[in-house]
């Protein structure tokens, strides 16, 4: 996959990436219309907030709608960090229901026989799950929740074709919100439309300050990408997405299992923190990639050079093998075998002379 043309546009938009517009539940909009200041807007209804706060100190969850937060990553968004949360929910627990009754054959008059032309074949039904998602962010100090930073409401509307629906399958979803650097605890609730069912989870996380990297470089979490697409425009409010997340104008499906098949590419994505531009605003970053299997060096790629700190790089999983036949020698490219591997990433900023090394494990099946 070639992402450079997408990244060029994304880089331009990253530093103008502003906070999402607040969104209110439909059942609260009328009550809040008279309150002009945003600080007075109540995003999370009292019924849900009470449940969230009751479990906040002890992290005791409520399982009316069971779900789990399985992964968190972040990417820069102006002075904030775009914080992305991945969670899993079983289809049956979301209460998928048919959107409408399948069409039935009609009769022109009572007693008249139907003709083939009047028979309407029922199409596969579309199933829909509707509800609410609430996010509450509190500062975290000494493992203790402190002041409230932000409340977020996200309407939940999911659709699936009945032919592919598996009630026992646990699906992956994402949601995101930009926040300033700091230590946080997320209180998250998924509820039914009538708020009678409330499921909760709590998740602690840290968002680094890019300005704190004065001696060495850092990176956002290094992750692998399954696919990346450009959207017509950036999202302006928080949403729930199945299998992917959005960043600026990019729609990204990550490989959170870090599992690949023989012949795949390692498509990596990360942002280099602490890098500095020259007087013309250009960066000069050299990155060396190496793949190890235990103590064995399997692949050493040619040095890659970047003029921007946002990196998306496909790396073919091909090793060079020396073939000897008699007195003749030749080199051949072959796929690496199934097994457990480590990708080492050695980053050097040629302008600031700062450096950092990152490693990420992966599996080839």
Secondary structure, 3 states (H helix, E strand, C coil): CCCHHHHHHHHHHHCCCCCCCCCCCHHHHHHHCCCCCHHHCCCCCHHHHHHHHHHHCCCCCCECCCEEEEEEEEEEECCEEEEEEEEEEEHHHHCCEECCCCCCCCCCCCCCCCCHHHCCCCCCCEEEEEEEEEEEEEEEECCEEEEEEEEEEEEEEEEEEHHHCCCCCEEEEEEEEEECCEEEEEEEEEEECCCCCEEEEEEEEEECCHHHCCCCCEECCCEEEEEEEECCCCCCCCCCEECCEEECCEEEEECCCCEECCCCEEEEEEEEECCCCCCCCCCCEEEEEEEEECCEEEEECCCEEECCCEEEEEEECEEEEEEEECCEEEEEEEECCCEEEEEEEEEEECCCCCEEEEEEEEEEC
